[in-house]
């Protein structure tokens, strides 16, 4: 099955929890950080606006999003999502047909009618100034069996296969702690440490600090 390598940057305490419990938090539609989320279109009348609010609620009650970036080397991503480079990035292989890339729009588009299918498409559109994220999203069902305190999760597995872990350039978590967690998840997961690039505005992997999980000793 073809897959995409996608990345999720987050504060270290949440990353460690995800690794320990082998899962990733599903974003609720109502909790997305852009106030213009699901507002890629402008509404021409009050009836259309009311119809959209009803569709939005139906989407949010039963579904959520797994949010990723195409890459991890943009320092702005680490500043915004990785606790000012103190966080951790998780790299996953995701089935190619599962996620969609976000379309970035310079202006809100005109909308004259609405359907649930069209409303779901709003989930993959954002304002152009967010394009530095190079975001990809997977639209997933909320499984009540994974609910904890109003939050939902997807377990690591074939649909969300952990392949990389990158520690931020200012991350204070000992690498040995992460190595222990990765050994428990399985072989072939790489662990790297980010450093500030000497010649460009980006972060890179320290070539001297790479480690890969292996099969447990017999």
N, C-alpha and C positions, 0 to 999 in steps of 0.2 A: 504494500500500500504506500503510495507516494505521500510525503509529508513536508511540512514547512517548519523551519527552525525559527521560533519566535521567542521574544524575551519579555520578562515581567520584572520591573525594578520596584523594590519596596523597602521600608525600614527593616533593619536587621532583626528586631524582635519578632516581627510578623513573618519574615522569611524563615527564621529558625523554627517557629511554630508550624509553618507549612511543611518544612522538611521533616520535623519530628512526627507529625500526624499524616504526612504523605498526601497532602491535599492543597487545593488553591481556592481562595475565596471567590465566589461569584458576585459580581457587582450588580446591585439592584438598580433598576431604571431610575427610581426616585432618589438615589444617592450619588449619581454621577456628578462630577465636580464642575462641569460647564453649565451655567444657568440657561444657555441656549440649546442644550441637548434636546433632541426631538422637536426643535423649533426651526428646522431648516427651511420651512415654507412659511409664507405669510398668509394669514387667513383673510378672506375677502368679506366674510359676514359672520354674524354671531352664531348662526346655526352650524356653520362649518366648524367654528371653534369649539362648540359644545360637543359635536360629533367626535372631534379629535380628542378631547379630554376623556370621553368614554372609551375610545380605542386605546389611549395611553394607559388607562387603568387596567384594562384587560391584559395588555402586554405585561405590565409590571407585576400583576398578581401571580402570574404563573411562569414567568420567564425572566432570565437575567443574562448577563454578558460576562464572558471571559475576555479581558482586555490585555493586549500585548503590544509590543513595539517590534518593528522589523529588525532593528539593530539595538546595540547597547552602548555604543561609543560616543554618543552625543552627551556632552557634559551637562547640558540643560536638563535632560531627563533625570540624571542623578541628583541635580540640585532640587528639582521639583518633587520627585517621587522617591528618591533614595536617601532622604534625611541628610541632604547636603554632602553627599558622597560617603556617608557613614553606613549606608545600607548595603543591600545584597541584591544581585540580579539572578533570576532563575531562568535558564534557557530550556525550552521544551520543543520536542517534535510533536506537531499537531497534524492530524490527517488533513491533507490538502483541501478536501471538500468542505471541511468544517468552518474555517474562518473566512471572513471577507475583509478586504481592506477598506478603510474609511475614505470617503470622498470629501475633499475640502473645498468649500464654496466661498467665493468672494462676497456674495450677496444672498439673501434669502429669496427663494423662488416662489413664484405665484402658484397657489393651489386652489383649484375650483371645485374639486370633489375629493372624497376620501373613502378609503377602504381599509380593512385590517391589514391586507398585504402591503398596501402603500405605507401605512403607518409603521409597519415593521422595518420598511426601508429607511425610515427616518433615523433608525438606530445606527446607520452606517454613513451618516453625513454630519459634518461639523464645519464651523467657521474656519476660513483659510488660515488664520493665524495660529491654529493648532497643528499645522502640518509638520512642524519639526518632530512631532511624536512618531510619525510614520506608523500610525496605529492600525492594527488588525483586531477584529472582534469575532468571537464565536457566540452565536445566539443559542442559549441552552435552556432546557426546562429546569425549574426549581424542584428538587427532589425533597419532599418533606422529611425523609429519613436522615438527611444531612443537616437539618436545621438546628442551629444553636443560638439562642438569644436573638432571634430574628435574622441571623445571617445564614447563608447557604454555601455549600462547598462542593467542589468536584474532586474526587480522589485521583491520584496519579494512576496511570494505567495506559492502555493502548491509545486512548483518546487524548491523553495528556502525559507524555513520556518525558520525564526529567532527563536531560542530557548534559547540561552545563550549570555550574554555579560560579558567579564572579563576585568577589568581595570588592566593595567600593574602595577607592583610594584612601579614604579616611576610616575605613571600617576597623573597629577595635575587637571584633570577635576573633578569638584564637582559631587559626586554621585547623588545629587538631580537633576542636569541637565539631567543626563542619565535616571533617573527614570521617569522624565516628558516625555521624548521621548518614552520610552518603554510603558508607560501607553497609549500613543496615538496609538501605533502599535497593542496592544492587550494583553490579559491575558496570564499568564503562562510562561513569559519570565524571566529567572533568571538573576540577576545581582550579580557578585562577584568581589572581589578584590584580585589580586595575591600578594603573599608574597614570599620572598626567603626562600626556605626550610632550616631548621636548620641542617639537617643531610645528604642531598644529593644535587648533582648538578642539581637542578630542581626548578621550581616555583610551588607553590601550592596555593589553594584557602584559604583565611582567613575564617575560619568557623564562626567567629563572625560578618561577614559583608555581609551575604547573604540576598538578597531581591528578591521578585518575583512580577511581575506586576499582577494586578487583574482587574476584571471587574469594569467599572466605576460605581460610585454610582448612584442609580436610582433618 
